[in-house]
Amino acid sequence: MNIEIKNLTKIYPRGKKKALNNVDITIPQGIFGLIGRNGAGKTTLMRIVATVMDATDGEILFDGKELKANKDEFRSSLGYLPQSTKLMPRLNIVEFLDYVCIMKGMKDKIVRQQKIKWAIETVGLVGEEKKRLGNYSGGMLRRAGIAQALIGDPKVLIIDEPTTGLDPEERLYFLNLLSKIASERTIIFSTHITADIEHLCTNICVLEQGEVKYLGQKSAFIEKIAGKTWEITCTPADEEMLRREATVTSVAYVEGSPCVRYVADHPILPTAGNVKPTLEDAYIYTLGGVKR
């Protein structure tokens, strides 16, 4: 399913804050990465697309149909995992997913059982069916959240900041799971962690202060700084100079000396080595460099 977002604006009444400002995005089938700092407007955009919140202005189309006039049809094809997932702690996963099935209008008990079994197997919670959700780890709760989003086999999945707070093993499992379920679906994956989508997404959007800073292929985004990304281990004084003369994308300390990655048309310091740029380099460069 293709989704077109046209001139979308959201102004919050309190303080008249403009969370989104004339956002235009076309989202094709596959995993689409929405990147932005905390407060960039990602969650507001996700909530509007998920029909949880209304926009102040603009429109959204799905397969050419106006979403506002066809909410029920769109919702029947939608799975949503919000940033804050509050599941029912006293229920086990089977009881919880049965509740979700009923809420989605599935009256046939056998059909519900089949859907629940498939969802539990898909997200890797086999053997955890009797444990209450309140006793699940953070990673298991995110899997349970994806399981509820998959009920009904939706064509569109909206997933907002899914790996926040997960340990490395659970994060890797979750990303592999998304890759596994992406076939024939449109997945909108919102995050501020570039590594989460580096190997998952072909198309990305960078959102900053409610505006689109980049929209297109990830490879073209990175290619913008190809041949202009440098790395050097230097003195603190050189680090300060590089912050003034270039766009610093990362600083690590090796035995007390700063190892600086930066973007510039030339190396600035003659011993700097040219390095292959990453999505994070391109993203930080677009946002103006690493903040102190």
SEKE-634046 format. One record per residue (C-alpha): residue number from 1; residue in one letter; x, y, z. Coordinates in nm, 3 decimals. Example, Ala and Ser with C-alpha at 12.3 -4.5 7.8 and 13.67 -1.06 7.14 Angstrom:
2
rec num: 1; residu: A; xx: 1.230; yy: -0.450; zz: 0.780
rec num: 2; residu: S; xx: 1.367; yy: -0.106; zz: 0.714
This chain:
292
rec num: 1; residu: M; xx: 0.000; yy: 0.000; zz: 0.000
rec num: 2; residu: N; xx: 0.134; yy: 0.344; zz: -0.094
rec num: 3; residu: I; xx: 0.073; yy: 0.637; zz: 0.140
rec num: 4; residu: E; xx: 0.088; yy: 1.002; zz: 0.032
rec num: 5; residu: I; xx: 0.114; yy: 1.277; zz: 0.291
rec num: 6; residu: K; xx: 0.039; yy: 1.620; zz: 0.146
rec num: 7; residu: N; xx: 0.098; yy: 1.960; zz: 0.309
rec num: 8; residu: L; xx: 0.039; yy: 1.810; zz: 0.653
rec num: 9; residu: T; xx: 0.044; yy: 2.065; zz: 0.935
rec num: 10; residu: K; xx: -0.023; yy: 2.020; zz: 1.304
rec num: 11; residu: I; xx: -0.050; yy: 2.313; zz: 1.544
rec num: 12; residu: Y; xx: -0.107; yy: 2.241; zz: 1.911
rec num: 13; residu: P; xx: -0.351; yy: 2.493; zz: 2.065
rec num: 14; residu: R; xx: -0.151; yy: 2.536; zz: 2.385
rec num: 15; residu: G; xx: 0.132; yy: 2.770; zz: 2.296
rec num: 16; residu: K; xx: 0.036; yy: 2.744; zz: 1.928
rec num: 17; residu: K; xx: 0.335; yy: 2.517; zz: 1.871
rec num: 18; residu: K; xx: 0.368; yy: 2.402; zz: 1.509
rec num: 19; residu: A; xx: 0.468; yy: 2.037; zz: 1.546
rec num: 20; residu: L; xx: 0.446; yy: 1.970; zz: 1.169
rec num: 21; residu: N; xx: 0.487; yy: 2.230; zz: 0.898
rec num: 22; residu: N; xx: 0.360; yy: 2.151; zz: 0.546
rec num: 23; residu: V; xx: 0.504; yy: 1.798; zz: 0.544
rec num: 24; residu: D; xx: 0.501; yy: 1.622; zz: 0.205
rec num: 25; residu: I; xx: 0.604; yy: 1.255; zz: 0.205
rec num: 26; residu: T; xx: 0.529; yy: 0.965; zz: -0.029
rec num: 27; residu: I; xx: 0.576; yy: 0.628; zz: 0.142
rec num: 28; residu: P; xx: 0.617; yy: 0.324; zz: -0.086
rec num: 29; residu: Q; xx: 0.578; yy: -0.043; zz: 0.005
rec num: 30; residu: G; xx: 0.860; yy: -0.184; zz: 0.218
rec num: 31; residu: I; xx: 1.027; yy: -0.051; zz: 0.533
rec num: 32; residu: F; xx: 1.034; yy: 0.327; zz: 0.534
rec num: 33; residu: G; xx: 1.263; yy: 0.495; zz: 0.786
rec num: 34; residu: L; xx: 1.156; yy: 0.815; zz: 0.959
rec num: 35; residu: I; xx: 1.454; yy: 0.966; zz: 1.139
rec num: 36; residu: G; xx: 1.463; yy: 1.266; zz: 1.368
rec num: 37; residu: R; xx: 1.572; yy: 1.387; zz: 1.707
rec num: 38; residu: N; xx: 1.337; yy: 1.370; zz: 2.005
rec num: 39; residu: G; xx: 1.081; yy: 1.645; zz: 1.951
rec num: 40; residu: A; xx: 1.125; yy: 1.652; zz: 1.572
rec num: 41; residu: G; xx: 0.757; yy: 1.569; zz: 1.514
rec num: 42; residu: K; xx: 0.789; yy: 1.197; zz: 1.441
rec num: 43; residu: T; xx: 0.536; yy: 1.077; zz: 1.699
rec num: 44; residu: T; xx: 0.288; yy: 1.347; zz: 1.599
rec num: 45; residu: L; xx: 0.315; yy: 1.236; zz: 1.236
rec num: 46; residu: M; xx: 0.276; yy: 0.869; zz: 1.331
rec num: 47; residu: R; xx: -0.032; yy: 0.941; zz: 1.542
rec num: 48; residu: I; xx: -0.196; yy: 1.134; zz: 1.258
rec num: 49; residu: V; xx: -0.125; yy: 0.859; zz: 1.004
rec num: 50; residu: A; xx: -0.256; yy: 0.603; zz: 1.256
rec num: 51; residu: T; xx: -0.582; yy: 0.806; zz: 1.280
rec num: 52; residu: V; xx: -0.526; yy: 0.859; zz: 1.654
rec num: 53; residu: M; xx: -0.492; yy: 1.235; zz: 1.608
rec num: 54; residu: D; xx: -0.630; yy: 1.485; zz: 1.356
rec num: 55; residu: A; xx: -0.412; yy: 1.719; zz: 1.155
rec num: 56; residu: T; xx: -0.467; yy: 2.094; zz: 1.155
rec num: 57; residu: D; xx: -0.433; yy: 2.106; zz: 0.777
rec num: 58; residu: G; xx: -0.333; yy: 1.887; zz: 0.482
rec num: 59; residu: E; xx: -0.440; yy: 1.540; zz: 0.372
rec num: 60; residu: I; xx: -0.329; yy: 1.177; zz: 0.363
rec num: 61; residu: L; xx: -0.407; yy: 0.937; zz: 0.077
rec num: 62; residu: F; xx: -0.374; yy: 0.558; zz: 0.077
rec num: 63; residu: D; xx: -0.376; yy: 0.390; zz: -0.263
rec num: 64; residu: G; xx: -0.525; yy: 0.713; zz: -0.396
rec num: 65; residu: K; xx: -0.810; yy: 0.726; zz: -0.141
rec num: 66; residu: E; xx: -0.853; yy: 1.014; zz: 0.103
rec num: 67; residu: L; xx: -0.787; yy: 0.877; zz: 0.452
rec num: 68; residu: K; xx: -1.018; yy: 1.114; zz: 0.637
rec num: 69; residu: A; xx: -1.318; yy: 0.999; zz: 0.433
rec num: 70; residu: N; xx: -1.223; yy: 0.629; zz: 0.451
rec num: 71; residu: K; xx: -1.096; yy: 0.583; zz: 0.806
rec num: 72; residu: D; xx: -1.268; yy: 0.250; zz: 0.869
rec num: 73; residu: E; xx: -1.125; yy: 0.096; zz: 0.553
rec num: 74; residu: F; xx: -0.774; yy: 0.221; zz: 0.634
rec num: 75; residu: R; xx: -0.793; yy: 0.107; zz: 0.996
rec num: 76; residu: S; xx: -0.887; yy: -0.244; zz: 0.882
rec num: 77; residu: S; xx: -0.550; yy: -0.258; zz: 0.703
rec num: 78; residu: L; xx: -0.350; yy: -0.100; zz: 0.985
rec num: 79; residu: G; xx: -0.133; yy: -0.230; zz: 1.267
rec num: 80; residu: Y; xx: 0.008; yy: 0.022; zz: 1.516
rec num: 81; residu: L; xx: 0.277; yy: -0.006; zz: 1.782
rec num: 82; residu: P; xx: 0.304; yy: 0.329; zz: 1.963
rec num: 83; residu: Q; xx: 0.615; yy: 0.449; zz: 2.144
rec num: 84; residu: S; xx: 0.460; yy: 0.383; zz: 2.486
rec num: 85; residu: T; xx: 0.311; yy: 0.035; zz: 2.484
rec num: 86; residu: K; xx: 0.085; yy: -0.026; zz: 2.783
rec num: 87; residu: L; xx: -0.038; yy: -0.383; zz: 2.761
rec num: 88; residu: M; xx: -0.264; yy: -0.556; zz: 3.010
rec num: 89; residu: P; xx: -0.028; yy: -0.683; zz: 3.283
rec num: 90; residu: R; xx: -0.269; yy: -0.934; zz: 3.440
rec num: 91; residu: L; xx: -0.332; yy: -1.117; zz: 3.112
rec num: 92; residu: N; xx: -0.109; yy: -1.367; zz: 2.939
rec num: 93; residu: I; xx: -0.025; yy: -1.322; zz: 2.571
rec num: 94; residu: V; xx: -0.303; yy: -1.556; zz: 2.451
rec num: 95; residu: E; xx: -0.568; yy: -1.378; zz: 2.656
rec num: 96; residu: F; xx: -0.442; yy: -1.039; zz: 2.545
rec num: 97; residu: L; xx: -0.435; yy: -1.128; zz: 2.174
rec num: 98; residu: D; xx: -0.780; yy: -1.284; zz: 2.200
rec num: 99; residu: Y; xx: -0.903; yy: -0.951; zz: 2.337
rec num: 100; residu: V; xx: -0.737; yy: -0.772; zz: 2.043
rec num: 101; residu: C; xx: -0.902; yy: -1.013; zz: 1.797
rec num: 102; residu: I; xx: -1.245; yy: -0.947; zz: 1.947
rec num: 103; residu: M; xx: -1.185; yy: -0.571; zz: 1.935
rec num: 104; residu: K; xx: -1.103; yy: -0.610; zz: 1.565
rec num: 105; residu: G; xx: -1.436; yy: -0.783; zz: 1.504
rec num: 106; residu: M; xx: -1.326; yy: -1.149; zz: 1.486
rec num: 107; residu: K; xx: -1.621; yy: -1.346; zz: 1.623
rec num: 108; residu: D; xx: -1.519; yy: -1.699; zz: 1.522
rec num: 109; residu: K; xx: -1.323; yy: -1.857; zz: 1.809
rec num: 110; residu: I; xx: -1.136; yy: -2.103; zz: 1.584
rec num: 111; residu: V; xx: -1.026; yy: -1.822; zz: 1.354
rec num: 112; residu: R; xx: -0.908; yy: -1.622; zz: 1.657
rec num: 113; residu: Q; xx: -0.708; yy: -1.918; zz: 1.783
rec num: 114; residu: Q; xx: -0.540; yy: -1.957; zz: 1.443
rec num: 115; residu: K; xx: -0.453; yy: -1.586; zz: 1.426
rec num: 116; residu: I; xx: -0.315; yy: -1.588; zz: 1.781
rec num: 117; residu: K; xx: -0.104; yy: -1.899; zz: 1.722
rec num: 118; residu: W; xx: 0.043; yy: -1.747; zz: 1.404
rec num: 119; residu: A; xx: 0.121; yy: -1.413; zz: 1.574
rec num: 120; residu: I; xx: 0.290; yy: -1.579; zz: 1.873
rec num: 121; residu: E; xx: 0.503; yy: -1.797; zz: 1.644
rec num: 122; residu: T; xx: 0.592; yy: -1.501; zz: 1.422
rec num: 123; residu: V; xx: 0.726; yy: -1.287; zz: 1.708
rec num: 124; residu: G; xx: 0.903; yy: -1.573; zz: 1.888
rec num: 125; residu: L; xx: 0.696; yy: -1.599; zz: 2.205
rec num: 126; residu: V; xx: 0.627; yy: -1.972; zz: 2.186
rec num: 127; residu: G; xx: 0.670; yy: -2.116; zz: 2.536
rec num: 128; residu: E; xx: 0.578; yy: -1.787; zz: 2.702
rec num: 129; residu: E; xx: 0.202; yy: -1.821; zz: 2.661
rec num: 130; residu: K; xx: 0.119; yy: -1.876; zz: 3.028
rec num: 131; residu: K; xx: 0.334; yy: -1.598; zz: 3.170
rec num: 132; residu: R; xx: 0.152; yy: -1.276; zz: 3.257
rec num: 133; residu: L; xx: 0.247; yy: -0.975; zz: 3.048
rec num: 134; residu: G; xx: 0.338; yy: -0.793; zz: 3.369
rec num: 135; residu: N; xx: 0.626; yy: -1.039; zz: 3.408
rec num: 136; residu: Y; xx: 0.760; yy: -0.994; zz: 3.055
rec num: 137; residu: S; xx: 1.095; yy: -0.825; zz: 2.991
rec num: 138; residu: G; xx: 1.109; yy: -0.504; zz: 2.788
rec num: 139; residu: G; xx: 1.204; yy: -0.694; zz: 2.475
rec num: 140; residu: M; xx: 0.926; yy: -0.948; zz: 2.521
rec num: 141; residu: L; xx: 0.675; yy: -0.664; zz: 2.565
rec num: 142; residu: R; xx: 0.786; yy: -0.513; zz: 2.234
rec num: 143; residu: R; xx: 0.737; yy: -0.853; zz: 2.070
rec num: 144; residu: A; xx: 0.391; yy: -0.875; zz: 2.225
rec num: 145; residu: G; xx: 0.323; yy: -0.526; zz: 2.091
rec num: 146; residu: I; xx: 0.420; yy: -0.635; zz: 1.741
rec num: 147; residu: A; xx: 0.202; yy: -0.946; zz: 1.781
rec num: 148; residu: Q; xx: -0.106; yy: -0.732; zz: 1.853
rec num: 149; residu: A; xx: -0.019; yy: -0.506; zz: 1.559
rec num: 150; residu: L; xx: -0.003; yy: -0.811; zz: 1.329
rec num: 151; residu: I; xx: -0.349; yy: -0.938; zz: 1.422
rec num: 152; residu: G; xx: -0.561; yy: -0.916; zz: 1.110
rec num: 153; residu: D; xx: -0.255; yy: -0.941; zz: 0.880
rec num: 154; residu: P; xx: -0.240; yy: -0.563; zz: 0.813
rec num: 155; residu: K; xx: -0.099; yy: -0.411; zz: 0.496
rec num: 156; residu: V; xx: 0.043; yy: -0.115; zz: 0.690
rec num: 157; residu: L; xx: 0.245; yy: -0.125; zz: 1.013
rec num: 158; residu: I; xx: 0.330; yy: 0.194; zz: 1.202
rec num: 159; residu: I; xx: 0.608; yy: 0.140; zz: 1.456
rec num: 160; residu: D; xx: 0.722; yy: 0.431; zz: 1.672
rec num: 161; residu: E; xx: 1.064; yy: 0.415; zz: 1.847
rec num: 162; residu: P; xx: 1.046; yy: 0.037; zz: 1.899
rec num: 163; residu: T; xx: 1.401; yy: -0.031; zz: 2.022
rec num: 164; residu: T; xx: 1.427; yy: 0.238; zz: 2.290
rec num: 165; residu: G; xx: 1.546; yy: 0.080; zz: 2.614
rec num: 166; residu: L; xx: 1.616; yy: -0.265; zz: 2.469
rec num: 167; residu: D; xx: 1.943; yy: -0.445; zz: 2.536
rec num: 168; residu: P; xx: 2.161; yy: -0.522; zz: 2.227
rec num: 169; residu: E; xx: 2.040; yy: -0.882; zz: 2.190
rec num: 170; residu: E; xx: 1.671; yy: -0.790; zz: 2.206
rec num: 171; residu: R; xx: 1.728; yy: -0.494; zz: 1.973
rec num: 172; residu: L; xx: 1.890; yy: -0.718; zz: 1.711
rec num: 173; residu: Y; xx: 1.610; yy: -0.972; zz: 1.743
rec num: 174; residu: F; xx: 1.350; yy: -0.698; zz: 1.697
rec num: 175; residu: L; xx: 1.519; yy: -0.558; zz: 1.386
rec num: 176; residu: N; xx: 1.548; yy: -0.905; zz: 1.234
rec num: 177; residu: L; xx: 1.180; yy: -0.960; zz: 1.310
rec num: 178; residu: L; xx: 1.085; yy: -0.642; zz: 1.122
rec num: 179; residu: S; xx: 1.288; yy: -0.754; zz: 0.823
rec num: 180; residu: K; xx: 1.111; yy: -1.091; zz: 0.834
rec num: 181; residu: I; xx: 0.757; yy: -0.947; zz: 0.835
rec num: 182; residu: A; xx: 0.823; yy: -0.670; zz: 0.581
rec num: 183; residu: S; xx: 0.728; yy: -0.875; zz: 0.275
rec num: 184; residu: E; xx: 0.422; yy: -0.730; zz: 0.098
rec num: 185; residu: R; xx: 0.370; yy: -0.470; zz: 0.371
rec num: 186; residu: T; xx: 0.433; yy: -0.101; zz: 0.416
rec num: 187; residu: I; xx: 0.618; yy: -0.047; zz: 0.744
rec num: 188; residu: I; xx: 0.674; yy: 0.305; zz: 0.874
rec num: 189; residu: F; xx: 0.958; yy: 0.279; zz: 1.122
rec num: 190; residu: S; xx: 1.018; yy: 0.592; zz: 1.331
rec num: 191; residu: T; xx: 1.340; yy: 0.625; zz: 1.531
rec num: 192; residu: H; xx: 1.615; yy: 0.862; zz: 1.641
rec num: 193; residu: I; xx: 1.871; yy: 0.578; zz: 1.627
rec num: 194; residu: T; xx: 2.018; yy: 0.569; zz: 1.275
rec num: 195; residu: A; xx: 2.176; yy: 0.227; zz: 1.325
rec num: 196; residu: D; xx: 1.827; yy: 0.077; zz: 1.358
rec num: 197; residu: I; xx: 1.745; yy: 0.150; zz: 0.995
rec num: 198; residu: E; xx: 2.091; yy: 0.152; zz: 0.835
rec num: 199; residu: H; xx: 2.046; yy: -0.198; zz: 0.693
rec num: 200; residu: L; xx: 1.664; yy: -0.217; zz: 0.692
rec num: 201; residu: C; xx: 1.543; yy: 0.075; zz: 0.481
rec num: 202; residu: T; xx: 1.589; yy: 0.176; zz: 0.120
rec num: 203; residu: N; xx: 1.386; yy: 0.497; zz: 0.155
rec num: 204; residu: I; xx: 1.413; yy: 0.743; zz: 0.443
rec num: 205; residu: C; xx: 1.288; yy: 1.080; zz: 0.561
rec num: 206; residu: V; xx: 1.478; yy: 1.310; zz: 0.796
rec num: 207; residu: L; xx: 1.245; yy: 1.524; zz: 1.005
rec num: 208; residu: E; xx: 1.365; yy: 1.822; zz: 1.207
rec num: 209; residu: Q; xx: 1.148; yy: 2.072; zz: 1.395
rec num: 210; residu: G; xx: 0.841; yy: 1.955; zz: 1.205
rec num: 211; residu: E; xx: 0.993; yy: 1.996; zz: 0.859
rec num: 212; residu: V; xx: 1.135; yy: 1.752; zz: 0.605
rec num: 213; residu: K; xx: 1.512; yy: 1.794; zz: 0.573
rec num: 214; residu: Y; xx: 1.560; yy: 1.499; zz: 0.337
rec num: 215; residu: L; xx: 1.332; yy: 1.256; zz: 0.155
rec num: 216; residu: G; xx: 1.453; yy: 0.985; zz: -0.078
rec num: 217; residu: Q; xx: 1.684; yy: 0.689; zz: -0.106
rec num: 218; residu: K; xx: 1.919; yy: 0.620; zz: 0.181
rec num: 219; residu: S; xx: 2.206; yy: 0.556; zz: -0.059
rec num: 220; residu: A; xx: 2.169; yy: 0.899; zz: -0.222
rec num: 221; residu: F; xx: 2.158; yy: 1.062; zz: 0.123
rec num: 222; residu: I; xx: 2.489; yy: 0.903; zz: 0.221
rec num: 223; residu: E; xx: 2.643; yy: 0.967; zz: -0.120
rec num: 224; residu: K; xx: 2.613; yy: 1.343; zz: -0.057
rec num: 225; residu: I; xx: 2.915; yy: 1.328; zz: 0.173
rec num: 226; residu: A; xx: 3.114; yy: 1.057; zz: -0.008
rec num: 227; residu: G; xx: 3.477; yy: 1.163; zz: -0.033
rec num: 228; residu: K; xx: 3.420; yy: 1.437; zz: 0.225
rec num: 229; residu: T; xx: 3.423; yy: 1.231; zz: 0.545
rec num: 230; residu: W; xx: 3.746; yy: 1.227; zz: 0.746
rec num: 231; residu: E; xx: 3.877; yy: 1.079; zz: 1.068
rec num: 232; residu: I; xx: 4.177; yy: 1.171; zz: 1.281
rec num: 233; residu: T; xx: 4.310; yy: 1.119; zz: 1.631
rec num: 234; residu: C; xx: 4.430; yy: 1.460; zz: 1.736
rec num: 235; residu: T; xx: 4.487; yy: 1.702; zz: 2.022
rec num: 236; residu: P; xx: 4.204; yy: 1.877; zz: 2.210
rec num: 237; residu: A; xx: 4.310; yy: 2.202; zz: 2.043
rec num: 238; residu: D; xx: 4.274; yy: 2.041; zz: 1.699
rec num: 239; residu: E; xx: 3.932; yy: 1.913; zz: 1.799
rec num: 240; residu: E; xx: 3.823; yy: 2.267; zz: 1.883
rec num: 241; residu: M; xx: 3.957; yy: 2.388; zz: 1.549
rec num: 242; residu: L; xx: 3.773; yy: 2.113; zz: 1.360
rec num: 243; residu: R; xx: 3.448; yy: 2.206; zz: 1.532
rec num: 244; residu: R; xx: 3.492; yy: 2.558; zz: 1.395
rec num: 245; residu: E; xx: 3.612; yy: 2.466; zz: 1.045
rec num: 246; residu: A; xx: 3.408; yy: 2.150; zz: 0.968
rec num: 247; residu: T; xx: 3.096; yy: 1.956; zz: 1.067
rec num: 248; residu: V; xx: 3.192; yy: 1.708; zz: 1.337
rec num: 249; residu: T; xx: 2.979; yy: 1.392; zz: 1.328
rec num: 250; residu: S; xx: 3.135; yy: 1.199; zz: 1.618
rec num: 251; residu: V; xx: 3.406; yy: 1.222; zz: 1.882
rec num: 252; residu: A; xx: 3.552; yy: 0.924; zz: 2.067
rec num: 253; residu: Y; xx: 3.844; yy: 0.928; zz: 2.306
rec num: 254; residu: V; xx: 4.138; yy: 0.692; zz: 2.258
rec num: 255; residu: E; xx: 4.376; yy: 0.690; zz: 2.554
rec num: 256; residu: G; xx: 4.265; yy: 1.044; zz: 2.636
rec num: 257; residu: S; xx: 4.303; yy: 1.182; zz: 2.283
rec num: 258; residu: P; xx: 3.995; yy: 1.274; zz: 2.076
rec num: 259; residu: C; xx: 3.929; yy: 1.067; zz: 1.763
rec num: 260; residu: V; xx: 3.720; yy: 1.298; zz: 1.547
rec num: 261; residu: R; xx: 3.503; yy: 1.216; zz: 1.245
rec num: 262; residu: Y; xx: 3.402; yy: 1.517; zz: 1.043
rec num: 263; residu: V; xx: 3.271; yy: 1.630; zz: 0.706
rec num: 264; residu: A; xx: 3.464; yy: 1.885; zz: 0.499
rec num: 265; residu: D; xx: 3.561; yy: 1.941; zz: 0.135
rec num: 266; residu: H; xx: 3.927; yy: 1.878; zz: 0.223
rec num: 267; residu: P; xx: 4.104; yy: 1.706; zz: 0.514
rec num: 268; residu: I; xx: 4.195; yy: 2.033; zz: 0.695
rec num: 269; residu: L; xx: 4.457; yy: 1.843; zz: 0.895
rec num: 270; residu: P; xx: 4.706; yy: 1.669; zz: 0.659
rec num: 271; residu: T; xx: 4.716; yy: 1.340; zz: 0.854
rec num: 272; residu: A; xx: 4.337; yy: 1.292; zz: 0.848
rec num: 273; residu: G; xx: 4.223; yy: 0.979; zz: 0.668
rec num: 274; residu: N; xx: 3.930; yy: 0.966; zz: 0.427
rec num: 275; residu: V; xx: 3.665; yy: 0.719; zz: 0.553
rec num: 276; residu: K; xx: 3.349; yy: 0.568; zz: 0.411
rec num: 277; residu: P; xx: 3.050; yy: 0.769; zz: 0.531
rec num: 278; residu: T; xx: 2.768; yy: 0.608; zz: 0.727
rec num: 279; residu: L; xx: 2.401; yy: 0.695; zz: 0.756
rec num: 280; residu: E; xx: 2.476; yy: 0.848; zz: 1.096
rec num: 281; residu: D; xx: 2.746; yy: 1.071; zz: 0.944
rec num: 282; residu: A; xx: 2.502; yy: 1.198; zz: 0.682
rec num: 283; residu: Y; xx: 2.227; yy: 1.245; zz: 0.939
rec num: 284; residu: I; xx: 2.441; yy: 1.438; zz: 1.189
rec num: 285; residu: Y; xx: 2.583; yy: 1.648; zz: 0.904
rec num: 286; residu: T; xx: 2.230; yy: 1.735; zz: 0.790
rec num: 287; residu: L; xx: 2.138; yy: 1.842; zz: 1.143
rec num: 288; residu: G; xx: 2.446; yy: 2.062; zz: 1.175
rec num: 289; residu: G; xx: 2.693; yy: 1.842; zz: 1.359
rec num: 290; residu: V; xx: 2.739; yy: 1.689; zz: 1.703
rec num: 291; residu: K; xx: 2.622; yy: 1.903; zz: 1.991
rec num: 292; residu: R; xx: 2.846; yy: 1.939; zz: 2.295
